[in-house]
Amino acid sequence: MSQYVCLECGWIYDEAVGDPDRGYSAGTKWEDLPDNFKCAECETTKRDAHMWQKID
């Protein structure tokens, strides 16, 4: 499982945890999130690809 950081505010989406408060269960992969998925902190969208970075 990977993590992705929003380069706008630093919020991290962790695939292992998901975002259950917003309906994305643990294990939901980044690729499976809709393009209109938004950062929980600043609402940057997933389709703003230059604003997200995979953490290895």
Secondary structure in CASP SS format (residue, H / E / C, confidence):
PFRMAT SS
TARGET T0000
AUTHOR 0000-0000-0000
METHOD secondary structure of the structure
MODEL  1
M C 1.00
S C 1.00
Q E 1.00
Y E 1.00
V E 1.00
C E 1.00
L C 1.00
E C 1.00
C C 1.00
G C 1.00
W C 1.00
I E 1.00
Y E 1.00
D E 1.00
E C 1.00
A C 1.00
V C 1.00
G C 1.00
D E 1.00
P H 1.00
D H 1.00
R H 1.00
G C 1.00
Y E 1.00
S C 1.00
A C 1.00
G C 1.00
T C 1.00
K C 1.00
W H 1.00
E H 1.00
D H 1.00
L C 1.00
P C 1.00
D C 1.00
N C 1.00
F C 1.00
K E 1.00
C C 1.00
A C 1.00
E C 1.00
C C 1.00
E C 1.00
T C 1.00
T E 1.00
K C 1.00
R C 1.00
D C 1.00
A H 1.00
H H 1.00
M H 1.00
W E 1.00
Q E 1.00
K E 1.00
I E 1.00
D C 1.00
END
